[in-house]
C-alpha cells in the first residue's frame, strides 16, 4: 500500500513510512507516510504563501468547509470510531464518544466562523475623542503549527484544525507517531472541500525531526497538547512565538461531607479514573473524601472498580513502556493497595491506593494510567489545600450541593476548571479548557482557541460628527 501524507491540501506519496500497530492485539492497523524535508518545506512555504489570501476568504466559505467536515465525519462515524479504537486501543464505546465530539467541534467552529466579528467602541466618552469611534477586530497571527497527542487522535487534532480554519489561519498538523491514521482520515475529508491550497497540511513528522519545524518563523503560532517536559521545552525554545500549551494534570475529585449520593460519586469516579485506561489529562487520579463518609465511600468505590469490564470500559495503555512505568509507580507508592495493582502486558488493572507517601509519583505526577489514590480530609478548606498542593492545575471535581462551597471552590482552587457535582473529567468542547501552573498556558475550546490564534487590531474612525 502507498504511504501518504497531505502537503498543502494534496495527498502526497512518501518514501518514508510509519507502520501503526494496535496497542490491544499488536496487529498492523495501517501505514502513514513520513514526509521528507522537501515535502515539509513545501507545506510550510504554501502555508506562508496563502496566509493573506486565506485570512481574506469570506466567513461563509470557511464555515461551509467546516460544515462539510462535520457532516462527513457523521456519515462515516462508525468507520472513524473503528479506526480510533484500532490505532489507539481505546474501547470502541469511548472511540464513538470521541467521534461524536469531533463532529460537534467542527460544527461549533462553523458556527463561530459565521459570528466571529468585532467590537464597536465609542470614544467620545472623553472630550479629546469627540467625533471618533473604534472598531476592534481580530485577525490571524499567521500560520499555525498544531502538535497533537495520541490519547484523542481525532478530537484533539480537531481542536487544532477547526479553530484555525475558522479564523482564516493556515495550519500544519503534526499527529502523534503512535496514532497518525485518524488525522490522515481527517485530511482525506478536508481534501473534499474547496479550501485554498496551503490552508492545511497533515505531516506525520517523527518527533526527532520537529526542532526545525517548531523554530520556523513562518509558523508564528505553535499549539501543543502533550507531555509537560516537551511542552515547556517548546515554549523555551521559541520565546518570541505565540505558544499555547495543553499539558498534563493529576486531577482531584473532592467528596464533600454534605454529598449524600455516595453511590453516584463512586460510580463516576471509578469510571472516569479508568476510562480509556486513564489516558486522559483530566482522568480522576486523586480522590479526597470527607472523613465522616470515608468508611462508607471506600467500599462503594471498590465495588464500582470491580464491576468495570477491562475490555469494554478500560482497555490497554499505549505501549509496553507506559505499562511498565505505571506498574513501577504503583509498586513504590508506599500506600495500601485496595484494588488492582497487577498487569497483563499493556492491560493494567484498575488500581486504588489508599494514603500513598506524600512524595510518591502516583500522587505528585501524572500517572496517565488506571490508577487512583484515596485520602481523607477533615475540613473543606483542608481538601482545597490538598487539591492545590500539586504542580498541576487543570481541572477539579467537587461533589457538593452546597452553593457557598461551590463558589468557594471556584475562588480557591488553582485550576482551569471546577466541575461541581461530578468528576473533573467532564469537558464540553465549546467551553474554555486549559490549566494553570505546569498544566499549561492558553485555552482550547473552539471560541477560546480562535481568540488564541488571532490578535486584536483597532480601526479608529474620525470626523463622525
C-alpha positions as CSV (number, residue, x, y, z in Angstrom):
1,X,0.0,0.0,0.0
2,X,1.2,3.5,-0.7
3,X,2.1,5.6,2.3
4,X,1.0,9.2,2.1
5,X,0.6,12.4,4.0
6,X,-1.1,15.7,3.0
7,X,1.1,18.5,1.7
8,X,-0.7,21.9,1.1
9,X,-4.1,20.2,0.9
10,X,-3.0,17.5,-1.5
11,X,-2.3,13.8,-1.0
12,X,1.4,13.2,-1.3
13,X,3.0,9.8,-1.6
14,X,6.1,9.5,0.6
15,X,9.2,7.4,0.5
16,X,9.3,7.2,4.3
17,X,6.7,5.1,6.1
18,X,5.4,4.6,9.6
19,X,3.7,1.3,10.5
20,X,0.9,1.7,13.0
21,X,0.2,-1.2,15.3
22,X,-2.8,-1.7,17.6
23,X,-1.9,-1.4,21.3
24,X,-4.5,-4.1,22.1
25,X,-3.5,-7.0,19.9
26,X,-0.4,-5.8,18.1
27,X,-1.9,-6.2,14.6
28,X,-0.8,-3.8,11.8
29,X,-3.6,-1.2,11.5
30,X,-2.2,0.8,8.7
31,X,0.7,2.8,7.3
32,X,1.3,6.5,7.4
33,X,3.6,8.5,5.1
34,X,6.6,10.2,6.7
35,X,7.3,13.4,4.7
36,X,10.9,14.2,3.6
37,X,12.5,17.6,4.1
38,X,11.3,18.8,0.7
39,X,7.7,17.9,1.4
40,X,7.8,19.6,4.8
41,X,9.3,22.7,3.2
42,X,6.6,22.7,0.6
43,X,3.9,22.6,3.2
44,X,5.4,25.4,5.3
45,X,6.0,27.6,2.2
46,X,2.5,27.0,1.0
47,X,1.0,28.0,4.4
48,X,3.0,31.2,4.4
49,X,2.2,32.0,0.8
50,X,-1.6,31.5,1.2
51,X,-1.9,33.2,4.6
52,X,-3.1,36.6,3.4
53,X,-5.5,35.0,0.8
54,X,-6.9,32.6,3.4
55,X,-7.4,35.3,6.0
56,X,-9.4,37.3,3.5
57,X,-11.6,34.3,2.5
58,X,-15.2,35.1,3.3
59,X,-16.6,33.7,6.5
60,X,-19.3,31.8,4.7
61,X,-16.6,29.9,2.7
62,X,-14.7,28.9,5.8
63,X,-17.9,27.9,7.6
64,X,-19.0,25.8,4.6
65,X,-15.8,23.8,4.6
66,X,-16.1,23.2,8.4
67,X,-19.8,22.2,8.0
68,X,-18.7,19.7,5.3
69,X,-16.1,18.1,7.6
70,X,-18.7,17.8,10.4
71,X,-21.2,16.2,8.1
72,X,-18.8,13.8,6.6
73,X,-17.5,12.7,9.9
74,X,-21.1,12.0,11.0
75,X,-21.7,10.0,7.8
76,X,-18.6,7.9,8.4
77,X,-18.9,7.8,12.2
78,X,-18.7,4.1,12.7
79,X,-15.7,3.8,10.4
80,X,-14.0,6.6,12.1
81,X,-14.6,5.2,15.6
82,X,-13.3,1.8,14.5
83,X,-10.0,3.4,13.3
84,X,-9.6,5.4,16.5
85,X,-10.1,2.2,18.5
86,X,-7.7,0.2,16.4
87,X,-4.8,2.7,16.4
88,X,-5.2,4.0,19.9
89,X,-6.5,0.9,21.7
90,X,-9.3,2.6,23.5
91,X,-12.6,0.6,23.8
92,X,-15.0,1.2,20.9
93,X,-17.5,2.9,23.2
94,X,-15.0,5.6,24.0
95,X,-13.9,5.9,20.4
96,X,-17.6,6.5,19.5
97,X,-17.7,9.3,22.1
98,X,-14.6,10.8,20.6
99,X,-16.0,10.7,17.1
100,X,-19.2,12.4,18.3
101,X,-17.2,15.1,20.0
102,X,-15.1,15.8,16.8
103,X,-18.3,16.1,14.8
104,X,-19.5,18.7,17.3
105,X,-16.2,20.5,17.4
106,X,-16.3,21.1,13.6
107,X,-19.9,22.1,13.8
108,X,-19.2,24.7,16.5
109,X,-16.3,26.0,14.5
110,X,-18.5,26.6,11.5
111,X,-21.0,28.4,13.7
112,X,-18.2,30.5,15.3
113,X,-16.7,31.3,11.9
114,X,-20.0,33.0,11.0
115,X,-20.2,35.1,14.1
116,X,-16.6,35.9,14.8
117,X,-16.9,39.6,14.3
118,X,-15.6,42.6,16.1
119,X,-16.5,45.2,18.8
120,X,-17.6,48.7,18.2
121,X,-16.4,51.1,20.9
122,X,-17.4,54.7,21.2
123,X,-14.6,57.0,22.0
124,X,-16.5,60.3,22.7
125,X,-16.6,59.4,26.4
126,X,-13.5,61.5,26.6
127,X,-13.7,65.2,25.3
128,X,-10.5,64.7,23.3
129,X,-12.1,61.9,21.3
130,X,-15.3,63.7,20.3
131,X,-16.4,62.6,16.9
132,X,-14.4,59.4,17.0
133,X,-15.2,55.7,17.4
134,X,-13.2,52.5,17.2
135,X,-13.8,49.1,15.5
136,X,-11.9,46.3,17.2
137,X,-11.5,43.2,15.1
138,X,-9.3,40.1,15.4
139,X,-7.0,38.9,12.6
140,X,-4.9,35.7,12.4
141,X,-1.4,35.9,13.9
142,X,-0.3,33.7,10.9
143,X,0.0,30.0,10.1
144,X,-0.3,27.6,13.0
145,X,1.8,24.5,13.8
146,X,-0.6,22.1,15.7
147,X,1.1,19.3,17.5
148,X,-1.4,16.6,18.8
149,X,-1.1,13.7,21.3
150,X,-2.1,10.0,21.0
151,X,-4.8,9.8,23.5
152,X,-7.5,11.6,21.4
153,X,-6.1,11.1,17.9
154,X,-9.1,12.7,16.2
155,X,-10.7,15.2,18.6
156,X,-7.5,16.8,19.8
157,X,-6.5,17.2,16.1
158,X,-9.9,18.7,15.6
159,X,-9.2,21.2,18.4
160,X,-6.2,22.4,16.4
161,X,-7.6,22.4,12.9
162,X,-11.2,23.6,13.4
163,X,-10.4,26.9,15.2
164,X,-7.5,27.7,12.8
165,X,-9.6,27.2,9.7
166,X,-12.5,29.1,11.3
167,X,-10.4,32.3,11.7
168,X,-8.6,32.0,8.4
169,X,-5.2,30.8,9.7
170,X,-3.4,28.1,7.7
171,X,-2.5,25.1,9.8
172,X,0.1,22.3,9.7
173,X,-0.9,19.4,11.8
174,X,1.7,17.0,13.3
175,X,-0.1,14.0,14.7
176,X,1.4,11.7,17.3
177,X,3.6,9.0,15.8
178,X,1.6,6.3,17.6
179,X,-1.7,7.4,16.1
180,X,-1.4,9.3,12.8
181,X,-4.2,7.5,10.9
182,X,-7.1,9.4,12.3
183,X,-5.5,12.7,11.3
184,X,-4.9,11.3,7.8
185,X,-8.5,10.2,7.5
186,X,-9.5,13.8,8.5
187,X,-7.1,15.0,5.8
188,X,-9.0,13.0,3.3
189,X,-12.2,14.7,4.3
190,X,-10.6,18.2,4.2
191,X,-9.4,17.4,0.7
192,X,-13.0,17.2,-0.4
193,X,-13.5,20.9,0.5
194,X,-12.7,24.0,-1.6
195,X,-10.3,25.5,0.8
196,X,-7.3,27.1,-0.9
197,X,-4.1,25.2,-1.5
198,X,-1.8,25.6,1.5
199,X,-4.6,26.2,4.0
200,X,-3.8,22.9,5.7
201,X,-1.4,20.0,5.8
202,X,-1.1,16.8,7.7
203,X,2.5,15.8,8.3
204,X,3.4,12.7,10.4
205,X,6.9,14.1,11.1
206,X,8.9,12.0,13.6
207,X,9.5,13.6,17.0
208,X,13.2,13.8,16.5
209,X,12.8,15.9,13.4
210,X,10.5,18.5,14.9
211,X,13.0,21.1,16.1
212,X,13.4,22.9,12.8
213,X,9.6,22.9,12.2
214,X,9.0,24.4,15.7
215,X,11.7,27.0,15.1
216,X,10.5,28.1,11.6
217,X,9.5,31.7,11.8
218,X,6.9,31.3,9.0
219,X,4.8,29.5,11.7
220,X,4.3,32.2,14.3
221,X,1.8,30.2,16.4
222,X,2.5,26.8,18.0
223,X,-0.3,24.9,19.6
224,X,0.9,21.9,21.5
225,X,-1.0,19.2,23.5
226,X,1.1,16.6,25.2
227,X,3.6,16.0,27.9
228,X,4.8,18.6,30.4
229,X,8.6,18.4,29.6
230,X,8.1,18.6,25.8
231,X,5.6,21.4,26.0
232,X,7.7,23.7,28.2
233,X,10.8,22.9,26.1
234,X,8.9,24.2,23.1
235,X,7.9,27.4,24.8
236,X,11.5,28.0,26.0
237,X,12.9,27.3,22.5
238,X,10.7,29.9,20.7
239,X,10.1,32.7,23.3
240,X,9.0,35.1,20.6
241,X,6.3,32.9,19.1
242,X,2.8,32.7,20.4
243,X,2.7,29.3,22.1
244,X,-0.3,27.6,23.7
245,X,0.2,24.5,25.8
246,X,-2.3,22.0,26.9
247,X,-0.3,19.7,29.2
248,X,-0.9,17.2,32.0
249,X,-2.7,17.0,35.2
250,X,-3.3,14.8,38.3
251,X,-7.0,15.8,38.6
252,X,-8.6,15.6,42.0
253,X,-12.2,14.8,43.0
254,X,-13.4,16.1,46.4
255,X,-16.3,14.3,48.0
256,X,-17.7,16.8,50.5
257,X,-19.4,15.9,53.8
258,X,-22.8,17.3,52.5
259,X,-22.8,14.9,49.5
260,X,-25.3,12.1,50.2
261,X,-25.4,10.2,47.0
262,X,-22.1,8.3,47.6
263,X,-23.1,5.6,45.1
264,X,-23.2,8.1,42.3
265,X,-19.9,9.7,43.3
266,X,-18.2,6.2,43.5
267,X,-19.6,5.2,40.1
268,X,-18.5,8.3,38.3
269,X,-15.0,8.3,39.9
270,X,-14.5,4.6,39.2
271,X,-15.4,5.0,35.6
272,X,-13.5,8.2,34.9
273,X,-10.4,7.2,36.6
274,X,-10.2,4.2,34.3
275,X,-11.9,5.2,31.0
276,X,-9.6,4.5,28.0
277,X,-7.0,3.2,30.6
278,X,-6.8,6.5,32.4
279,X,-5.1,8.1,29.4
280,X,-6.7,11.5,29.7
281,X,-5.3,14.7,31.2
282,X,-8.4,15.0,33.3
283,X,-8.9,11.4,34.3
284,X,-9.5,11.2,38.1
285,X,-6.2,10.5,39.8
286,X,-6.7,11.8,43.4
287,X,-9.8,11.3,45.5
288,X,-10.2,13.3,48.6
289,X,-13.1,12.1,50.8
290,X,-14.6,13.7,53.9
291,X,-13.6,11.7,56.9
292,X,-17.2,11.5,58.1
293,X,-18.1,9.5,55.0
294,X,-14.8,7.9,54.2
295,X,-15.6,4.4,55.6
296,X,-18.9,4.3,53.7
297,X,-17.5,5.6,50.4
298,X,-14.4,3.4,50.0
299,X,-16.3,0.0,49.8
300,X,-18.6,1.6,47.2
301,X,-15.6,2.7,45.2
302,X,-14.0,-0.7,45.3
303,X,-17.3,-2.3,44.2
304,X,-17.6,0.0,41.3
305,X,-14.0,-0.6,40.3
306,X,-14.6,-4.4,40.4
307,X,-17.6,-4.0,38.2
308,X,-15.6,-2.4,35.4
309,X,-15.1,-4.5,32.3
310,X,-11.4,-4.4,31.4
311,X,-12.0,-4.8,27.6
312,X,-15.1,-2.6,27.3
313,X,-14.5,0.1,29.9
314,X,-10.7,0.3,30.3
315,X,-8.6,-1.0,27.5
316,X,-4.8,-1.1,27.2
317,X,-2.3,1.6,27.7
318,X,-0.5,2.8,24.6
319,X,2.7,0.7,24.8
320,X,4.8,-1.6,27.0
321,X,7.0,1.3,28.3
322,X,3.9,3.1,29.7
323,X,2.6,-0.1,31.3
324,X,6.0,-0.8,33.0
325,X,6.2,2.8,34.2
326,X,2.7,2.7,35.7
327,X,3.3,-0.6,37.5
328,X,6.6,0.7,38.8
329,X,5.0,3.7,40.3
330,X,2.3,1.6,41.9
331,X,4.9,-0.8,43.4
332,X,6.7,2.1,45.2
333,X,3.7,4.2,46.1
334,X,4.1,3.3,49.8
335,X,0.3,3.2,50.3
336,X,-2.2,0.4,50.8
337,X,-3.4,-1.2,47.6
338,X,-7.1,-1.6,48.0
339,X,-7.8,-2.9,44.5
340,X,-5.8,-4.0,41.4
341,X,-2.1,-3.5,41.3
342,X,-1.3,-6.1,38.6
343,X,-0.9,-6.0,34.8
344,X,-1.1,-8.4,31.9
345,X,1.1,-6.9,29.2
346,X,-0.4,-3.5,28.3
347,X,-3.6,-4.2,30.3
348,X,-3.1,-2.5,33.7
349,X,-5.6,-3.5,36.3
350,X,-7.7,-0.6,37.7
351,X,-5.9,0.2,40.9
352,X,-6.9,2.0,44.1
353,X,-4.2,3.1,46.6
354,X,-5.0,4.5,50.0
355,X,-2.7,7.0,51.6
356,X,0.4,6.9,49.4
357,X,3.6,8.5,50.5
358,X,3.3,12.3,50.1
359,X,6.2,12.2,47.6
360,X,5.0,9.2,45.6
361,X,4.7,9.7,41.9
362,X,1.1,8.4,41.9
363,X,0.3,11.4,44.0
364,X,2.6,14.1,42.7
365,X,3.0,13.3,39.0
366,X,0.5,12.5,36.2
367,X,0.1,8.7,36.1
368,X,-1.8,8.7,32.7
369,X,-3.0,5.2,33.6
370,X,-5.8,3.5,35.5
371,X,-4.6,4.3,39.0
372,X,-6.5,6.1,41.7
373,X,-5.3,7.4,45.1
374,X,-7.7,7.9,48.1
375,X,-7.2,10.2,51.1
376,X,-9.4,11.5,53.9
377,X,-9.8,15.2,55.0
378,X,-11.4,16.9,57.9
379,X,-12.5,20.2,56.5
380,X,-13.3,21.5,53.1
381,X,-10.6,24.1,53.4
382,X,-8.1,21.3,54.1
383,X,-9.4,19.5,51.0
384,X,-9.0,22.6,48.8
385,X,-5.4,22.9,50.1
386,X,-4.7,19.3,49.2
387,X,-6.0,19.9,45.7
388,X,-3.8,22.9,45.3
389,X,-0.8,21.1,46.7
390,X,0.2,20.0,43.2
391,X,2.4,21.2,40.4
392,X,-0.6,20.8,38.1
393,X,-3.8,22.8,37.8
394,X,-6.0,21.6,35.0
395,X,-9.5,20.7,36.4
396,X,-11.0,19.5,39.7
397,X,-14.3,17.9,40.6
398,X,-16.2,18.9,43.7
399,X,-19.1,16.7,44.9
400,X,-21.3,19.2,46.8
401,X,-24.8,20.6,46.8
402,X,-23.9,23.5,48.9
403,X,-23.8,26.7,46.8
404,X,-21.3,28.6,49.1
405,X,-18.9,25.6,48.9
406,X,-19.2,25.6,45.1
407,X,-18.4,29.3,44.9
408,X,-15.6,28.8,47.4
409,X,-14.1,26.1,45.2
410,X,-14.3,28.3,42.2
411,X,-12.4,31.0,44.1
412,X,-9.9,28.9,45.9
413,X,-8.9,26.1,43.6
414,X,-5.9,27.0,41.3
415,X,-7.2,25.1,38.3
416,X,-8.6,26.0,34.9
417,X,-12.0,24.5,35.6
418,X,-14.1,23.4,38.6
419,X,-16.8,20.8,37.9
420,X,-19.4,20.8,40.7
421,X,-21.5,17.7,41.3
422,X,-19.3,15.5,39.0
423,X,-15.8,14.3,38.2
424,X,-13.1,16.6,36.8
425,X,-13.2,14.6,33.6
426,X,-16.1,16.5,32.2
427,X,-15.3,18.6,29.2
428,X,-17.7,20.3,26.8
429,X,-15.8,21.1,23.6
430,X,-17.2,24.6,23.2
431,X,-16.1,25.8,26.7
432,X,-12.7,27.2,27.6
433,X,-10.4,24.4,28.5
434,X,-6.9,24.7,29.9
435,X,-4.8,24.9,33.1
436,X,-2.6,26.7,35.4
437,X,0.9,26.1,36.7
438,X,2.6,23.1,35.0
439,X,-0.7,22.2,33.2
440,X,0.0,24.8,30.5
441,X,-1.0,28.2,29.2
442,X,-3.7,29.3,26.8
443,X,-7.1,27.8,26.3
444,X,-8.8,25.4,24.0
445,X,-12.5,25.2,23.3
446,X,-13.4,26.5,19.8
447,X,-14.0,30.1,20.5
448,X,-11.2,30.4,23.0
449,X,-8.7,28.8,20.6
450,X,-9.9,31.2,17.8
451,X,-9.0,34.1,20.1
452,X,-5.6,32.5,20.9
453,X,-4.9,32.2,17.2
454,X,-5.7,35.8,16.5
455,X,-4.7,39.3,17.7
456,X,-6.6,42.5,18.1
457,X,-6.4,45.3,15.5
458,X,-8.0,48.6,16.1
459,X,-9.6,50.8,13.4
460,X,-10.2,54.4,14.6
461,X,-12.9,56.3,12.7
462,X,-12.7,60.1,12.9
463,X,-14.9,63.1,11.8
464,X,-18.0,61.2,12.6
465,X,-19.9,64.3,13.6
